[in-house]
Amino acid sequence: MKKISAILFICSIGVAVQAQLIDDFSTNSSADYNQAIVLAQSADPAAVFGIASSPAGTLQVSQSSFTSGAQQDVYIRNDGWSLGVGQTLMIDVVSPFQNSVYSDFGLALMETASPTSVTWASGTADGRNGLLDLYIKGQYGTVGYRASNSANTQLYSSSGVNVNGGVTALTGLWISRPSSTEFDVGYSTASGNTLVKAMTGMDTAMGTGLGFYSDMRANTTYGYLDNLQILPDVVPEPTSLAFLGLGGLLALFGVMRRKAA
């Protein structure tokens, strides 16, 4: 009986890894997000996050009033979603992100769901306290990431990680949380999932807020992302799960046959 129970548990692993869908962008749900400018080098207005008409039902970000300097925005859920230990935040990359202008777009985790916009006066206004972001740099064909703690001390940063098969091969971005102070960031292609960076020593409040990040330095529209979701464990390999479930079922069948003999 114990053997059958164990096999049933193995079978369940292959079928029970279900995603919790947060937003499929079928409607404009901006009321569920708080937006803030977290870094500014000019008085430009915030970028605009919205629903694209083509590809329909995807999230895009655009800017039409760019003048100069960097501007980094976050778009964070305000309806109680957070990333817990043993969970993975994932987004689908719908359209190739090769772009000739400076524009970054991707996922963000924060230590708050209510970020405050910085006020620019001169130089650089930097309010990236407790922010972890993972984004596509279409103009360079790479993936970038950055993480800072609540004191705005930069802990990790890179804007030049090459993608296997090139940036147009991307099918998803993900951030997983193995423990309360560890976060892994990576990307997906048709051939599987790739870990970009394992981060340790993070603040335990990281993940209280989740959503999106952009750095728009041109008057353009950039995207597109879809199906923001949380998986109940680290990002699984679909083929591995399928074989795990099948293997468990075959083992269970063998046990049942032996009992019947």
C-alpha positions in Angstrom: 0.0 0.0 0.0 2.8 2.4 0.8 4.4 1.7 -2.5 1.2 2.4 -4.4 0.8 5.7 -2.4 4.3 6.7 -3.3 3.7 6.0 -7.0 0.5 7.9 -6.9 2.4 10.9 -5.5 4.9 10.7 -8.3 2.1 10.6 -10.8 0.5 13.6 -9.2 3.7 15.6 -9.7 3.4 15.1 -13.4 -0.1 16.5 -13.6 -0.5 18.8 -10.6 2.0 21.5 -11.5 -0.6 24.1 -12.5 -0.1 27.8 -13.0 -2.1 30.5 -11.3 -2.9 33.0 -14.0 -2.6 36.6 -12.8 -3.4 38.5 -16.0 -4.0 37.4 -19.6 -4.4 41.0 -20.7 -7.7 40.3 -22.4 -9.0 43.6 -20.9 -7.4 46.8 -19.8 -6.9 46.2 -16.1 -4.7 49.2 -15.3 -6.7 49.7 -12.1 -5.0 46.5 -10.7 -1.5 48.1 -11.0 0.4 50.9 -9.4 2.8 52.7 -11.7 5.9 54.7 -10.6 9.0 56.2 -12.1 11.9 54.7 -10.1 14.7 56.4 -12.0 14.7 59.7 -14.0 17.2 61.9 -15.7 14.7 64.4 -17.0 11.1 65.6 -16.4 9.6 63.3 -19.0 6.2 61.8 -18.1 5.9 58.2 -17.3 5.8 55.5 -20.0 2.4 54.1 -20.8 1.6 50.4 -20.1 -1.5 49.1 -22.0 -3.2 46.4 -24.0 -2.0 46.0 -27.6 -4.4 45.8 -30.5 -1.9 43.6 -32.4 -1.0 41.0 -31.2 -4.4 41.3 -29.5 -4.6 40.8 -25.8 -0.9 41.4 -25.0 0.8 43.9 -22.8 2.9 46.7 -24.4 4.7 49.7 -23.2 5.1 53.0 -25.1 6.6 56.5 -24.8 5.6 59.5 -26.9 7.2 62.4 -24.9 10.9 61.4 -24.6 13.4 64.2 -24.5 16.6 62.9 -23.0 18.2 60.7 -20.3 17.1 57.5 -18.7 13.6 56.8 -17.4 12.8 53.6 -15.6 9.2 52.7 -14.7 7.6 49.9 -12.7 4.0 48.6 -13.1 3.2 46.6 -9.9 0.1 44.6 -9.0 -1.9 46.1 -6.2 -4.5 43.4 -5.6 -2.5 41.1 -3.2 -0.4 39.0 -5.5 3.1 38.2 -4.2 5.9 35.7 -4.9 6.4 33.2 -2.1 9.1 30.7 -1.4 8.9 27.8 -3.8 7.1 29.8 -6.5 8.0 31.1 -9.9 6.8 34.3 -11.6 6.6 33.8 -15.4 5.6 35.8 -18.5 5.3 34.7 -22.1 7.3 36.6 -24.7 4.9 36.9 -27.7 6.7 38.9 -30.3 10.4 39.1 -31.2 12.1 41.9 -29.2 14.7 42.9 -31.7 14.5 46.7 -31.7 16.9 49.5 -33.0 16.1 51.9 -30.1 17.0 51.9 -26.4 14.1 50.2 -24.7 14.0 47.6 -22.0 10.9 45.6 -21.0 10.4 42.7 -18.6 9.5 41.5 -15.1 9.9 43.3 -11.8 9.7 42.3 -8.1 9.6 44.8 -5.4 9.5 45.0 -1.6 6.3 46.9 -1.8 3.1 46.9 -3.9 2.9 50.7 -3.6 6.0 52.2 -5.1 6.5 55.9 -5.0 7.6 57.9 -8.1 10.8 59.9 -7.8 10.8 63.7 -8.4 13.4 64.9 -10.8 15.2 68.2 -10.3 18.6 67.7 -11.8 21.1 64.9 -12.5 19.6 61.5 -11.6 16.7 60.8 -9.3 17.1 57.2 -8.2 14.3 55.5 -6.2 15.1 51.9 -7.0 14.8 50.7 -3.4 14.0 47.1 -3.1 13.7 46.3 -6.8 14.6 43.2 -8.8 14.1 43.4 -12.5 14.7 41.0 -15.4 14.3 42.4 -18.9 14.9 42.0 -22.6 17.3 44.5 -24.2 16.0 44.3 -27.8 18.5 46.9 -29.1 21.4 44.7 -28.0 19.8 41.3 -28.4 20.5 40.4 -24.7 18.8 39.8 -21.4 19.6 42.1 -18.4 18.9 42.1 -14.7 19.4 44.3 -11.7 18.7 43.9 -8.0 18.9 46.4 -5.1 18.0 46.1 -1.4 15.8 48.4 0.6 18.7 50.8 1.1 19.0 51.1 -2.7 22.4 49.3 -2.6 22.9 47.5 -5.9 23.5 43.8 -5.3 23.5 42.4 -8.8 23.5 43.9 -12.3 24.2 42.9 -15.9 22.8 44.1 -19.1 24.6 41.9 -21.5 23.6 38.2 -21.1 23.4 36.5 -24.5 20.4 34.4 -25.3 20.8 30.9 -26.8 19.5 31.2 -30.3 19.3 35.0 -30.1 16.8 37.3 -28.5 14.1 36.4 -31.1 14.2 32.8 -29.8 12.8 33.9 -26.4 9.4 32.5 -25.4 9.4 33.6 -21.8 11.1 35.2 -18.8 10.9 33.9 -15.2 11.9 34.7 -11.6 11.8 31.9 -9.1 12.3 31.9 -5.3 14.1 28.9 -3.8 14.2 30.4 -0.3 13.2 33.6 1.5 16.5 35.3 0.5 17.3 33.6 -2.8 16.0 34.4 -6.2 16.8 32.9 -9.6 16.3 34.7 -12.9 16.2 33.2 -16.3 14.6 32.8 -19.7 12.8 30.2 -21.8 13.1 29.2 -25.4 11.6 26.3 -27.4 14.6 24.2 -26.3 14.0 24.7 -22.5 14.8 27.0 -19.6 18.1 28.7 -19.0 19.2 30.1 -15.6 20.8 33.5 -16.0 21.7 34.4 -12.4 21.2 32.9 -8.9 20.9 35.7 -6.4 21.5 35.3 -2.7 21.4 37.6 0.3 18.2 39.3 -0.8 15.8 41.1 1.6 13.0 38.8 2.7 10.4 41.5 1.7 11.4 41.1 -1.9 8.4 39.7 -3.9 5.7 41.6 -1.9 4.9 43.4 -5.1 5.2 41.9 -8.6 4.7 43.2 -12.1 6.7 44.8 -14.9 9.7 47.1 -15.6 10.6 49.3 -18.5 13.4 51.7 -19.5 12.1 53.7 -22.4 14.6 56.1 -24.1 12.8 56.7 -27.3 9.4 57.6 -28.7 8.2 54.1 -29.6 6.0 51.2 -28.6 7.8 48.1 -27.2 6.5 44.6 -26.4 4.8 42.3 -26.3 4.2 40.1 -23.2 1.3 37.9 -22.2 0.0 35.6 -19.5 1.6 36.8 -16.2 1.4 33.7 -14.0 2.7 32.0 -10.9 3.9 28.4 -10.9 3.8 26.5 -7.5 7.5 25.5 -7.9 10.6 26.2 -9.8 10.2 26.5 -13.6 9.7 22.9 -14.8 10.8 21.3 -18.0 7.5 20.3 -19.7 9.1 17.1 -21.2 10.5 16.1 -17.8 7.1 16.5 -16.2 5.5 14.4 -18.9 8.0 11.6 -18.5 7.7 11.8 -14.7 4.0 11.4 -14.9 4.1 8.7 -17.5 6.8 6.8 -15.5 4.7 6.9 -12.4 1.7 5.6 -14.2 3.6 2.7 -15.7 5.1 1.8 -12.3 1.6 1.9 -10.8 0.3 -0.4 -13.6 3.1 -2.9 -12.9 2.4 -3.0 -9.2 -1.3 -3.6 -9.8 -0.6 -6.4 -12.3 1.7 -8.1 -9.8 -1.0 -7.9 -7.1 -3.6 -9.4 -9.5 -1.3 -12.3 -10.4 
